[in-house]
Amino acid sequence: MSIEDELAKEIAGLDSSFIDELYNLQIPDEKTNLSEVITLGTTPVSEEHSKEVKSSIVENQLEETVPNTYGDLHDAPVEYIEILSSGKVGETKTIPQDTVITSLDNLLFGRAPEVIREEVGDSFWNLADFIDKMPHGIVDKKIPGIGATTLEINSKRNSIIVFPTKALAYGKHSKHPNTLYVGSEIKGEKEKVTNQQIEEYLAKDGYKKLLVVADSLGRLLSIIGKNYKDYFLMIDEIDVLQTDNNFRPQLENVIDYYLMFPLKNRCMVTATMKEFSNPHLKTECRFPITWQYNTHRNIDLLHTDNITQAVIEKVISHPTEKIFIAYNSILQIRNIIASLDEETRKECAILCSEASIKEAGEYFVPKLGDNDTLPARINFATCCYFTGIDIEDSYHLITVSDVRRSHSMLTLDRMTQIHGRCRKDNGVLSETIIYNTLGYVSVMESMEKYTITLLNKAQKVLKVLESADTISQGDYTLTDLFAIIKEAIREKAQERIAGNELINLTRKDVYGKDVPAYLNIDYIIERTELYASYFMPETLKEVLRKQVKIISYKSLNYDVSPEQSSIEKANKDAQNKLTESYIQEAINNIKLLSTTGQLNDNTLYSYTRHCRSKTKIFLERFIKLYRYVDLDSLLHQLWEIRTSNSVVFKNLNNTVMYWALDEEHPFKVAIRRCFTLNRSYSANEIQDKLTPIVQYHLHKVLKPRKYVVLLKAVYTTSRTSGNKYTIRNENPRGFKEHTGRIATKENNLLRLFML
């Protein structure tokens, strides 16, 4: 089968709009070897290493597994005293440095793990009791708090330790002043670390210990440059990258950087290890820590239809002792606090990120108290405090999993992490898990098969993209055509979870190459399994029973009182007003950037990274449109739809794009030829006229009602008594002036219009 035939076959299963064109294409006889051309952008690697990385990563050549040896884990040769069969002490021997060690079970020296276990009982111990530095590969430490991060900080080598949040990174830095925190500003504590400060730290004598927030890893490596191989890269809490990547797509870049490092100069660590769909991680050396004591968890499990009331009753049941409530929703936390009596409210605090200061209000607390104790008697915490922090205190633990919002629905691993925050012996006085349920779940094939299905879907799309690039090599007249093809194809590489937003199955890596979005695929699998766990009340109970001891189980129903309804409405209104204030602040900043000549993509993207979700959506919409429409008109239109869903924005986007088209653009000319001002058309007539135009210029076939929607984005229309649409005029939004035009020659309209 020829490449043309193969490409056409692949596209047929995705989008058939381009088959005719593809069959008529001729592959040039002479091909440019683009495999030798690599664009790394700011990626800090040498040309020589870029080829090495491209060979191992981009071209899917998997590396062989390299085990850990005693030399990898110890600074000096390990000696031990031989015990003879007679029981007498023999001579002192040295373990060869190249002796393989696959887990701490295999230790050949010192105190046996069983002895350690007997001596410490339920006390905590540290990896530093046994090894001098972290193993390479994927380190599954099973439980938190065994000193993995501290071990690497104290190791005799240069280290880069990556954390999922700045709170974790700065928290570790605060305890180890010899380290350098690399990340954005922490209000009241730390300004953003500048490039100059990083360079000055790197110039100092001694081992370099760089504690970097995941989002800042690329910037750090660009400063280190080609000497990055002199560092050991450790990614802490790797499971958080899997869980959060859908909300922070840049997290998967960390994996790209990770795979750049030599096999023995990198590791990933977590206490709640998940499977990876990325084949390059499947060949990583696995180093399990299987011999530590088992954490005993006795759980009170409570199912309810009213989480607010259930939490309140539990709080009241502990009138004097400290309480730690893990609940990833500040709005719901505020509802609970507002329902408590005045004296009890004075005992409350909310541990959350700085971005949520206004939502938390007077209850906001940025960090733990002195000596890592809880700052108040009743402490609520959002996901920033679910991983990585050390709490040296005694408290009753209440973990809330709320299925009403995806971000507040917890996995069992996340519940384990929350329990593991306590570092004090017998510090968790009691543990309660409160949850609600969906009442429904989609029937899914086995997770293994589903994973394969998602990977195949991504690979199929990537194969088409690669084939398109192959055909167009050496023939630059095909560039525009294949840009359109690739735009249409990428839309097919998406998956939806339980009716929520679409999630991309492909991404561009740090080299600008289209690759599977493995962390997104991991996230889809995790969330799909999670929805199944919250199907019915008994379902979570059965799943939990495999990991913990459930000492009590209740399912309680509560009526929503008028007082509760009033509180929830007031807090919701307050949250909406706060959201609007954030958006208004963003508008003011945009106007300031415009007047100072700093309004550009870079400043806008930089600002967006630190915004709340709805403000971020507003800014992302603005970024897509601002180069075409006068500022006042656009900001007014975006403000009017600030609370609207994506469908409403799509209509605005299409109005802007049509408005911005050059007057002689073929798409605009075709539309104008088909429709006459002040004439009326039925829905069927509109569909008949627009179908060939949309198919030719936008390479789409729309649902019948969508053609009327598109027309209304182009023209102001009025409905007649005969159920027809009268064309009144172009520019239905009343834009004042063009600030940029889409050129006549631009034929990849698929990337501009949203259909």
LUMRORO-773192 format. One line per 8 residues: number of its first residue (from 1); their letters; for each residue x, y, z of C-alpha. Coordinates in Angstrom, 3 decimals. Layout:
BEGIN
NUM = a = X:Y:Z | ... .
//
This chain:
BEGIN
1 = msiedela = 0.000:0.000:0.000 | 1.373:3.419:-0.978 | 1.694:6.254:1.502 | -1.073:8.110:-0.299 | -3.399:5.117:0.051 | -2.436:4.602:3.679 | -3.030:8.237:4.507 | -6.385:8.294:2.748 .
9 = keiaglds = -7.429:5.145:4.598 | -6.506:6.624:7.952 | -8.293:9.883:7.273 | -11.417:8.054:6.115 | -11.936:6.884:9.662 | -11.554:10.408:10.961 | -12.760:12.930:8.455 | -13.419:12.217:4.800 .
17 = sfidelyn = -13.286:15.807:3.542 | -9.806:15.556:2.071 | -9.736:12.119:0.473 | -10.095:13.349:-3.087 | -7.268:15.833:-2.722 | -5.012:13.294:-1.075 | -5.397:10.667:-3.784 | -4.304:13.168:-6.392 .
25 = lqipdekt = -1.141:14.139:-4.586 | 2.284:13.033:-5.821 | 5.140:12.344:-3.460 | 8.322:14.121:-4.567 | 11.167:11.846:-5.626 | 13.696:13.810:-3.617 | 12.966:14.099:0.076 | 14.536:16.368:2.582 .
33 = nlsevitl = 15.791:14.461:5.613 | 13.956:16.447:8.225 | 14.807:13.924:10.915 | 18.096:15.748:11.305 | 16.419:19.105:11.805 | 15.306:19.673:15.386 | 13.786:22.835:16.778 | 14.126:22.896:20.545 .
41 = gttpvsee = 13.021:26.442:21.259 | 14.307:27.196:24.733 | 15.086:23.580:25.536 | 18.564:23.672:27.047 | 20.306:20.823:25.312 | 23.176:20.627:22.949 | 22.712:19.741:19.300 | 24.471:16.445:19.910 .
49 = hskevkss = 22.196:15.527:22.796 | 19.104:16.739:20.973 | 19.727:14.045:18.354 | 20.221:11.526:21.119 | 16.972:12.521:22.770 | 15.098:12.610:19.486 | 16.301:9.095:18.751 | 15.172:7.745:22.128 .
57 = ivenqlee = 11.991:9.718:22.612 | 10.652:11.080:19.370 | 11.293:7.984:17.286 | 9.922:5.693:20.001 | 13.087:3.689:20.581 | 12.665:2.491:24.149 | 15.658:2.374:26.469 | 16.626:-0.829:28.260 .
65 = tvpntygd = 15.975:-1.095:31.982 | 19.085:-0.347:34.039 | 18.939:-1.638:37.642 | 20.306:0.119:40.712 | 23.582:-1.060:42.216 | 25.221:-0.526:45.587 | 27.406:2.074:43.923 | 24.296:4.002:42.878 .
73 = lhdapvey = 22.964:4.150:46.441 | 26.103:4.622:48.562 | 28.873:7.176:48.528 | 31.539:4.719:49.695 | 32.056:0.970:49.335 | 29.844:-0.967:51.746 | 31.613:-3.218:54.212 | 30.081:-5.965:56.342 .
81 = ieilssgk = 31.346:-8.555:58.829 | 31.042:-12.138:57.678 | 29.328:-14.511:60.116 | 30.710:-18.023:59.718 | 28.576:-21.199:59.825 | 30.105:-21.918:63.238 | 28.652:-18.684:64.526 | 32.065:-17.052:64.854 .
89 = vgetktip = 32.869:-13.644:63.419 | 34.729:-13.848:60.162 | 36.616:-11.236:58.214 | 35.348:-7.888:57.019 | 34.266:-7.950:53.392 | 33.261:-5.316:50.863 | 30.190:-5.572:48.675 | 31.190:-4.982:45.034 .
97 = qdtvitsl = 29.927:-1.611:43.806 | 28.268:-3.206:40.783 | 26.140:-5.565:42.907 | 22.531:-5.138:41.821 | 19.930:-4.133:44.421 | 16.295:-4.185:43.287 | 14.655:-3.049:46.553 | 15.529:-2.430:50.151 .
105 = dnllfgra = 14.515:-6.023:50.799 | 17.803:-6.968:49.161 | 20.091:-5.129:51.575 | 23.194:-7.205:52.293 | 24.561:-5.204:55.194 | 23.727:-3.501:58.470 | 20.551:-4.039:60.443 | 17.925:-6.126:58.718 .
113 = pevireev = 14.656:-4.416:57.837 | 12.862:-6.755:60.239 | 15.047:-5.522:63.109 | 14.339:-1.933:62.202 | 10.658:-2.699:62.084 | 10.730:-4.295:65.533 | 12.714:-1.437:67.030 | 10.661:1.474:65.741 .
121 = gdsfwnla = 7.222:-0.154:65.876 | 4.788:2.415:64.581 | 7.368:5.203:64.685 | 8.667:6.825:61.553 | 12.066:6.068:60.158 | 14.111:7.489:57.299 | 15.616:6.173:54.116 | 18.857:7.834:55.246 .
129 = dfidkmph = 19.220:5.003:57.773 | 19.990:2.690:54.885 | 21.156:4.569:51.786 | 23.072:7.777:50.990 | 21.133:8.954:47.956 | 17.967:8.235:46.052 | 17.776:5.278:43.666 | 17.213:6.028:40.002 .
137 = givdkkip = 14.029:5.090:38.174 | 10.512:4.959:39.591 | 10.609:4.813:43.379 | 7.409:3.486:44.917 | 7.769:4.367:48.596 | 4.257:3.155:49.558 | 3.818:5.577:52.454 | 4.784:9.245:52.886 .
145 = gigattle = 7.144:10.714:55.412 | 10.162:8.437:55.099 | 12.581:11.231:54.148 | 12.984:10.709:50.404 | 13.212:14.431:49.610 | 15.482:15.125:52.580 | 17.735:12.241:51.556 | 18.281:13.760:48.119 .
153 = inskrnsi = 18.769:17.267:49.538 | 21.528:15.934:51.805 | 23.124:13.743:49.141 | 26.628:14.486:47.886 | 25.678:15.470:44.350 | 23.970:18.268:42.443 | 20.211:17.825:42.517 | 17.119:19.274:40.886 .
161 = ivfptkal = 13.984:18.326:42.816 | 10.669:19.068:41.104 | 7.478:19.674:43.093 | 3.916:19.939:41.763 | 3.128:23.133:43.726 | 5.063:26.140:44.941 | 3.763:25.573:48.487 | 5.589:22.234:48.613 .
169 = aygkhskh = 8.743:23.568:46.987 | 8.988:26.582:49.267 | 8.039:24.534:52.334 | 11.047:22.246:51.780 | 13.265:25.236:51.024 | 12.288:26.834:54.344 | 13.579:23.766:56.176 | 16.788:23.559:54.137 .
177 = pntlyvgs = 18.378:27.019:53.711 | 21.199:25.598:51.582 | 18.687:25.029:48.786 | 17.370:27.474:46.194 | 13.626:27.821:45.623 | 12.818:28.279:41.917 | 9.270:29.369:41.274 | 6.854:32.274:41.220 .
185 = eikgekek = 6.224:34.762:44.010 | 4.878:33.633:47.390 | 3.094:36.634:48.846 | 4.514:37.806:52.108 | 7.268:35.209:52.004 | 9.262:35.151:48.791 | 9.573:37.193:45.618 | 9.863:35.451:42.260 .
193 = vtnqqiee = 13.362:34.050:41.901 | 15.087:35.845:39.039 | 17.399:34.345:36.432 | 20.275:36.331:37.948 | 19.630:34.847:41.399 | 19.688:31.356:39.879 | 22.969:32.091:38.084 | 24.529:33.465:41.285 .
201 = ylakdgyk = 23.513:30.329:43.202 | 24.944:28.077:40.496 | 28.268:29.954:40.712 | 28.663:29.179:44.421 | 30.858:26.376:45.737 | 29.338:23.168:47.039 | 26.569:20.882:45.875 | 23.651:22.622:44.183 .
209 = kllvvads = 20.178:21.815:45.522 | 17.480:23.361:43.348 | 13.877:23.009:44.548 | 11.795:23.886:41.518 | 8.069:24.179:40.860 | 7.074:22.011:37.886 | 6.037:25.008:35.788 | 9.516:26.571:36.202 .
217 = lgrllsii = 11.617:23.539:35.239 | 12.036:24.624:31.609 | 13.269:28.071:32.686 | 15.746:26.533:35.126 | 17.160:24.103:32.558 | 17.591:26.888:30.010 | 19.850:28.648:32.550 | 21.813:25.520:33.486 .
225 = gknykdyf = 22.316:24.771:29.802 | 24.432:21.886:28.561 | 25.663:21.084:32.079 | 22.283:19.644:33.042 | 23.786:16.120:32.905 | 25.789:17.011:36.016 | 22.528:17.012:38.015 | 20.286:14.303:39.403 .
233 = lmideidv = 16.643:15.068:38.546 | 14.045:13.928:41.087 | 10.320:14.450:40.448 | 8.446:14.338:43.735 | 4.758:13.398:44.006 | 4.681:12.223:40.395 | 1.095:11.013:40.796 | -0.036:14.643:41.211 .
241 = lqtdnnfr = 1.274:15.365:37.704 | -0.992:12.595:36.417 | -3.975:13.877:38.366 | -3.569:17.604:37.609 | -2.235:17.565:34.058 | -5.674:18.112:32.560 | -5.898:21.433:34.403 | -2.201:22.283:33.936 .
249 = pqlenvid = -1.206:20.883:30.504 | 2.350:22.175:30.848 | 2.990:19.531:33.519 | 3.649:16.882:30.894 | 6.615:18.938:29.698 | 8.261:17.769:32.918 | 8.219:14.218:31.546 | 9.875:15.415:28.330 .
257 = yylmfplk = 12.664:17.000:30.370 | 12.887:13.943:32.616 | 13.582:11.671:29.638 | 16.430:13.959:28.545 | 18.461:13.034:31.625 | 20.702:9.942:31.685 | 18.985:6.848:33.111 | 21.022:6.923:36.319 .
265 = nrcmvtat = 20.466:10.647:36.805 | 16.714:10.660:37.239 | 13.942:9.322:39.444 | 10.236:9.747:40.092 | 8.870:9.350:43.597 | 5.467:8.941:45.196 | 3.753:7.090:47.999 | 0.724:6.359:45.820 .
273 = mkefsnph = 2.147:5.065:42.569 | -0.141:4.712:39.558 | 0.432:2.986:36.255 | 1.843:5.020:33.382 | 0.568:4.736:29.830 | 3.823:6.286:28.546 | 5.884:3.367:27.163 | 9.159:5.187:27.963 .
281 = lktecrfp = 8.278:5.063:31.652 | 7.340:1.396:31.523 | 10.998:0.536:30.934 | 12.225:2.629:33.862 | 13.882:0.754:36.684 | 11.324:0.113:39.455 | 12.571:0.424:43.025 | 9.848:-0.532:45.495 .
289 = itwqynth = 10.166:0.103:49.195 | 8.090:-2.818:50.328 | 9.357:-3.489:53.789 | 8.155:-0.576:55.885 | 5.454:-1.058:58.486 | 1.857:-0.990:57.392 | -0.038:2.107:58.450 | -3.124:1.042:60.360 .
297 = rnidllht = -6.205:3.016:59.363 | -9.520:2.600:61.153 | -12.193:4.425:59.178 | -15.617:5.775:60.037 | -17.337:5.815:56.635 | -20.314:8.121:56.176 | -22.448:8.390:53.040 | -24.832:11.336:52.866 .
305 = dnitqavi = -26.975:13.463:50.584 | -26.054:16.620:52.528 | -22.327:16.959:53.082 | -22.619:20.311:54.866 | -24.782:18.896:57.637 | -22.747:15.717:57.915 | -19.493:17.682:58.404 | -21.113:20.019:60.934 .
313 = ekvishpt = -22.315:17.102:63.071 | -18.857:15.552:62.981 | -17.205:18.833:63.979 | -19.614:19.266:66.889 | -18.794:15.755:68.099 | -15.208:16.896:68.809 | -15.756:20.059:70.896 | -12.225:20.528:72.244 .
321 = ekifiayn = -9.637:18.629:70.185 | -8.107:19.800:66.906 | -9.755:18.851:63.625 | -8.318:18.699:60.090 | -10.947:18.714:57.300 | -9.745:17.989:53.757 | -12.287:19.424:51.311 | -11.290:20.771:47.898 .
329 = silqirni = -13.982:23.435:47.605 | -13.669:26.807:49.326 | -17.289:27.663:48.539 | -18.531:24.564:50.349 | -16.078:25.164:53.191 | -17.525:28.656:53.621 | -21.031:27.148:53.673 | -19.990:24.830:56.510 .
337 = iasldeet = -18.292:27.578:58.536 | -21.261:29.930:58.107 | -23.541:27.200:59.498 | -21.537:26.915:62.736 | -22.266:29.046:65.794 | -20.362:32.295:66.264 | -17.905:30.997:68.859 | -17.045:27.936:66.791 .
345 = rkecailc = -16.479:30.092:63.681 | -13.762:31.945:65.586 | -11.864:28.636:65.857 | -11.808:28.024:62.070 | -9.038:28.476:59.510 | -8.729:27.657:55.807 | -5.375:26.412:54.478 | -5.326:27.109:50.746 .
353 = seasikea = -3.266:28.686:47.986 | -2.650:32.403:47.742 | -4.830:32.524:44.658 | -7.819:31.816:46.922 | -7.168:34.508:49.536 | -10.280:36.498:48.723 | -12.513:33.405:48.617 | -11.251:32.267:52.009 .
361 = geyfvpkl = -11.634:35.777:53.412 | -10.873:36.271:57.110 | -10.306:32.530:57.534 | -7.325:32.407:55.152 | -4.115:30.968:56.565 | -1.143:30.652:54.190 | 0.772:27.946:56.038 | 1.024:25.712:59.064 .
369 = gdndtlpa = 1.770:27.172:62.497 | 5.015:27.041:64.444 | 6.800:23.693:64.377 | 4.420:22.515:61.635 | 1.399:22.417:63.930 | -2.146:23.184:62.813 | -2.839:26.938:63.013 | -6.370:26.702:64.518 .
377 = rinfatcc = -8.576:24.223:66.327 | -10.770:23.586:63.265 | -8.675:23.519:60.094 | -10.062:23.214:56.583 | -7.622:22.469:53.754 | -7.836:22.428:49.967 | -5.753:20.255:47.636 | -2.615:22.393:48.102 .
385 = yftgidie = -2.268:20.726:51.481 | -3.207:17.203:50.440 | 0.325:16.218:49.434 | 3.856:16.854:50.593 | 3.277:18.799:53.824 | 4.304:17.506:57.255 | 1.870:18.063:60.134 | 3.416:17.589:63.580 .
393 = dsyhlitv = 0.161:17.616:65.518 | -2.677:15.478:66.860 | -6.112:15.845:65.312 | -9.324:14.228:64.134 | -9.186:13.780:60.363 | -12.297:14.343:58.231 | -11.876:13.726:54.504 | -14.665:14.896:52.195 .
401 = sdvrrshs = -15.220:13.572:48.685 | -17.922:15.522:46.868 | -19.029:14.239:43.457 | -20.926:17.448:42.592 | -17.694:18.918:41.235 | -14.953:16.907:39.563 | -12.161:18.706:41.441 | -13.630:17.815:44.845 .
409 = mltldrmt = -14.092:14.096:44.100 | -11.158:12.221:45.636 | -9.364:9.068:44.597 | -8.419:6.474:47.171 | -4.783:7.385:46.612 | -5.514:10.999:47.417 | -7.278:9.894:50.631 | -4.175:7.903:51.540 .
417 = qihgrcrk = -2.000:10.967:50.931 | -4.247:13.079:53.141 | -3.943:10.572:55.983 | -0.176:10.512:55.467 | 0.192:14.221:56.178 | 0.383:13.491:59.917 | 3.977:12.994:61.052 | 3.287:12.627:64.754 .
425 = dngvlset = 3.118:9.182:66.320 | -0.550:8.240:66.716 | -1.374:11.810:65.710 | -4.548:10.891:63.803 | -7.029:10.531:66.672 | -9.817:9.361:64.372 | -10.440:9.251:60.634 | -13.788:9.868:58.962 .
433 = iiyntlgy = -14.514:9.791:55.245 | -17.689:11.627:54.203 | -18.938:11.226:50.649 | -21.926:11.433:48.334 | -22.667:9.457:45.189 | -23.641:9.934:41.570 | -26.387:7.374:41.355 | -25.344:6.545:37.826 .
441 = vsvmesme = -22.271:5.525:35.903 | -21.508:4.725:32.273 | -20.768:1.095:31.566 | -17.121:0.879:30.559 | -15.012:-1.897:29.133 | -12.078:-3.059:31.201 | -9.625:-0.327:32.056 | -6.830:-2.215:30.326 .
449 = kytitlln = -8.804:-2.378:27.093 | -9.906:1.235:27.490 | -6.293:2.358:27.874 | -5.377:0.514:24.688 | -8.348:2.101:22.921 | -7.229:5.612:23.908 | -3.617:4.970:22.933 | -4.687:3.551:19.588 .
457 = kaqkvlkv = -6.910:6.550:18.961 | -4.020:8.917:19.670 | -1.568:6.881:17.586 | -3.984:6.715:14.661 | -4.259:10.484:14.577 | -0.492:10.897:14.931 | 0.078:8.441:12.101 | -2.087:10.547:9.824 .
465 = lesadtis = -0.238:13.715:10.846 | 3.105:12.042:10.208 | 1.961:10.743:6.820 | 0.740:14.200:5.868 | 4.163:15.629:6.722 | 5.856:12.886:4.689 | 3.795:13.613:1.581 | 4.370:17.359:1.800 .
473 = qgdytltd = 8.163:17.106:2.196 | 9.921:18.972:-0.540 | 6.728:20.410:-2.004 | 6.033:23.686:-0.296 | 2.912:24.229:-2.385 | 1.231:21.658:-0.150 | 1.933:23.500:3.079 | -1.418:25.269:3.294 .
481 = lfaiikea = -3.419:22.190:2.332 | -1.778:20.009:4.923 | -2.099:22.649:7.624 | -5.856:22.405:7.077 | -5.756:18.624:7.117 | -3.798:18.508:10.353 | -6.133:21.005:12.008 | -9.134:18.818:11.165 .
489 = irekaqer = -7.407:15.659:12.304 | -6.339:16.985:15.715 | -9.984:17.580:16.586 | -10.516:13.827:16.398 | -7.979:13.094:19.123 | -10.211:13.973:22.071 | -12.126:12.072:24.715 | -14.960:13.089:27.031 .
497 = iagnelin = -15.401:11.816:30.611 | -18.935:11.427:31.951 | -20.246:14.305:29.866 | -17.558:16.729:31.035 | -15.156:18.747:28.919 | -13.195:17.200:26.048 | -9.662:16.107:26.890 | -6.890:16.069:24.291 .
505 = ltrkdvyg = -5.226:12.750:23.541 | -2.316:14.370:21.703 | -0.015:17.265:22.526 | 3.077:19.029:21.302 | 6.173:18.098:23.276 | 9.015:20.473:24.157 | 10.449:19.821:20.678 | 7.239:20.985:18.995 .
513 = kdvpayln = 6.410:17.449:17.812 | 2.909:15.938:17.978 | 2.943:13.066:20.497 | 0.424:11.180:22.647 | -0.684:13.127:25.731 | 0.137:10.253:28.065 | -0.622:12.062:31.314 | -4.015:13.081:29.938 .
521 = idyiiert = -4.672:9.444:29.110 | -3.623:8.471:32.645 | -6.037:11.105:33.969 | -8.919:9.807:31.841 | -8.374:6.271:33.114 | -8.172:7.424:36.719 | -11.316:9.546:36.507 | -13.259:6.827:34.710 .
529 = elyasyfm = -12.399:4.382:37.476 | -13.267:7.043:40.022 | -16.752:7.621:38.657 | -17.359:3.888:38.938 | -16.287:4.013:42.621 | -18.976:6.601:43.373 | -21.756:4.799:41.564 | -23.729:3.735:44.638 .
537 = petlkevl = -23.097:4.113:48.407 | -21.952:0.503:48.776 | -19.473:0.736:45.888 | -16.907:2.956:47.633 | -17.316:0.894:50.789 | -16.285:-2.263:48.967 | -13.330:-0.573:47.277 | -12.082:0.983:50.541 .
545 = rkqvkiis = -12.414:-2.259:52.447 | -9.455:-3.660:50.486 | -7.120:-1.000:51.946 | -8.435:-0.003:55.376 | -10.489:-1.298:58.261 | -13.990:0.211:58.233 | -15.058:0.270:61.872 | -18.413:1.917:61.195 .
553 = ykslnydv = -20.590:2.674:58.199 | -23.667:4.918:57.988 | -25.808:6.355:55.220 | -27.595:9.489:56.435 | -30.108:11.696:54.664 | -30.785:15.282:55.716 | -33.375:17.805:54.650 | -31.958:21.086:53.421 .
561 = speqssie = -33.182:23.642:55.954 | -34.242:27.168:54.963 | -31.206:28.443:56.884 | -28.845:26.239:54.900 | -30.442:27.284:51.596 | -30.107:30.939:52.565 | -26.445:30.547:53.535 | -25.593:28.682:50.335 .
569 = kankdaqn = -27.344:31.261:48.169 | -25.595:34.155:49.938 | -22.176:32.518:49.587 | -22.821:31.657:45.951 | -23.816:35.257:45.228 | -20.712:36.471:47.047 | -18.551:34.110:45.020 | -20.105:35.325:41.765 .
577 = kltesyiq = -19.450:38.942:42.758 | -15.868:38.038:43.612 | -15.448:36.312:40.260 | -16.758:39.413:38.529 | -14.314:41.563:40.475 | -11.453:39.330:39.294 | -12.609:39.693:35.687 | -12.995:43.444:36.088 .
585 = eainnikl = -9.471:43.585:37.494 | -8.283:41.664:34.440 | -10.033:44.173:32.164 | -8.311:47.052:33.950 | -4.944:45.328:33.557 | -5.601:44.776:29.854 | -6.367:48.472:29.388 | -3.202:49.393:31.300 .
593 = lsttgqln = -1.101:47.079:29.127 | -2.662:48.645:26.043 | -1.929:52.228:27.099 | 1.678:51.344:27.999 | 2.307:49.460:24.767 | 2.745:46.099:26.512 | -0.365:44.343:25.214 | 0.988:41.189:23.590 .
601 = dntlysyt = 0.661:37.424:23.843 | 3.636:37.015:26.195 | 2.393:39.445:28.845 | -1.144:38.095:28.573 | -0.073:34.449:28.920 | 2.138:35.361:31.872 | -0.799:37.074:33.559 | -3.133:34.180:32.774 .
609 = rhcrsktk = -0.966:31.609:34.581 | -1.728:33.170:37.959 | -5.480:33.702:37.534 | -8.497:31.885:38.878 | -10.263:29.522:36.506 | -13.071:31.807:35.273 | -10.737:34.775:34.909 | -8.382:32.512:33.008 .
617 = iflerfik = -11.213:31.541:30.645 | -12.012:35.240:30.092 | -8.372:36.001:29.274 | -7.989:33.002:26.974 | -11.021:34.198:25.032 | -9.556:37.696:24.848 | -6.187:36.384:23.605 | -7.886:34.575:20.735 .
625 = lyryvdld = -9.716:37.687:19.507 | -7.941:40.878:20.560 | -5.812:41.297:17.454 | -8.908:41.730:15.251 | -11.340:44.036:17.104 | -11.086:47.391:18.828 | -10.437:46.998:22.545 | -13.593:48.605:23.929 .
633 = sllhqlwe = -15.942:46.645:21.676 | -14.279:43.325:22.422 | -14.074:43.816:26.186 | -17.741:44.812:26.245 | -18.772:41.699:24.322 | -16.634:39.385:26.479 | -18.001:40.958:29.650 | -21.552:40.376:28.451 .
641 = irtsnsvv = -20.893:36.637:28.033 | -18.573:36.260:31.066 | -20.811:33.677:32.715 | -21.805:31.917:29.502 | -20.644:28.551:28.279 | -18.385:27.753:25.348 | -21.274:27.642:22.847 | -21.988:31.349:23.345 .
649 = fknlnntv = -18.311:32.172:22.959 | -18.115:30.135:19.752 | -20.783:32.374:18.244 | -18.875:35.516:19.264 | -15.638:34.042:17.930 | -17.207:33.317:14.543 | -18.633:36.836:14.359 | -15.169:38.271:15.017 .
657 = mywaldee = -13.456:36.010:12.497 | -15.918:36.819:9.726 | -15.668:40.515:10.568 | -11.859:40.284:10.371 | -11.742:38.557:6.988 | -10.381:40.707:4.197 | -13.204:42.107:2.040 | -11.936:40.016:-0.862 .
665 = hpfkvair = -11.517:36.812:1.110 | -13.115:33.946:-0.894 | -15.199:32.760:2.091 | -16.683:36.218:2.639 | -17.247:36.687:-1.092 | -19.057:33.337:-1.297 | -21.332:34.202:1.645 | -22.234:37.590:0.194 .
673 = rcftlnrs = -23.078:36.063:-3.188 | -25.549:33.660:-1.586 | -27.435:36.054:0.684 | -29.106:39.378:-0.071 | -29.802:42.065:2.503 | -33.459:42.491:3.523 | -34.414:39.156:1.962 | -35.903:36.287:4.013 .
681 = ysaneiqd = -34.716:32.661:4.003 | -36.058:29.492:5.598 | -33.839:27.245:7.686 | -33.719:24.714:4.852 | -32.710:27.389:2.346 | -29.962:28.586:4.658 | -28.676:25.041:5.025 | -28.748:24.430:1.272 .
689 = kltpivqy = -26.808:27.627:0.551 | -24.239:27.279:3.322 | -23.498:23.539:3.081 | -21.214:23.693:-0.001 | -19.540:26.901:1.222 | -18.793:25.475:4.673 | -17.655:22.186:3.229 | -15.311:23.843:0.729 .
697 = hlhkvlkp = -13.846:26.568:2.955 | -14.133:25.059:6.433 | -14.002:21.366:5.547 | -16.940:20.592:7.791 | -20.417:19.128:7.515 | -22.610:20.676:10.215 | -25.798:19.562:11.873 | -28.800:21.254:10.182 .
705 = rkyvvllk = -29.505:23.755:12.979 | -25.845:24.846:13.065 | -26.133:26.512:9.666 | -28.672:28.994:11.009 | -26.409:29.623:14.019 | -23.487:30.348:11.677 | -25.598:32.719:9.591 | -26.628:34.644:12.721 .
713 = avyttsrt = -22.937:34.998:13.616 | -22.370:36.615:10.216 | -25.517:38.747:9.852 | -28.011:40.536:12.037 | -31.276:38.711:11.365 | -34.912:39.076:12.345 | -37.488:36.299:12.548 | -40.530:36.634:10.302 .
721 = sgnkytir = -44.055:35.375:10.891 | -43.453:32.644:8.339 | -40.622:31.204:10.426 | -37.994:32.669:8.140 | -34.873:34.718:8.806 | -34.528:38.165:7.265 | -30.977:39.362:6.584 | -30.517:42.880:7.938 .
729 = nenprgfk = -26.818:43.715:7.963 | -23.338:42.413:8.611 | -21.492:43.049:11.891 | -24.265:41.894:14.246 | -22.161:42.805:17.330 | -21.595:46.378:16.223 | -17.797:46.361:16.223 | -16.321:49.835:15.696 .
737 = ehtgriat = -13.080:49.267:13.827 | -10.703:46.629:12.551 | -7.403:46.291:14.399 | -6.223:43.458:12.192 | -7.430:41.615:9.101 | -7.258:37.996:8.010 | -5.515:37.927:4.644 | -7.218:36.824:1.452 .
745 = kennllrl = -4.718:33.998:1.010 | -5.486:32.499:4.456 | -7.332:29.274:3.693 | -6.885:27.391:6.972 | -10.100:28.807:8.388 | -10.607:25.724:10.518 | -8.109:27.047:13.062 | -9.973:30.370:13.246 .
753 = fml = -13.661:29.468:13.221 | -15.218:27.330:15.951 | -17.874:24.957:14.594 .
//
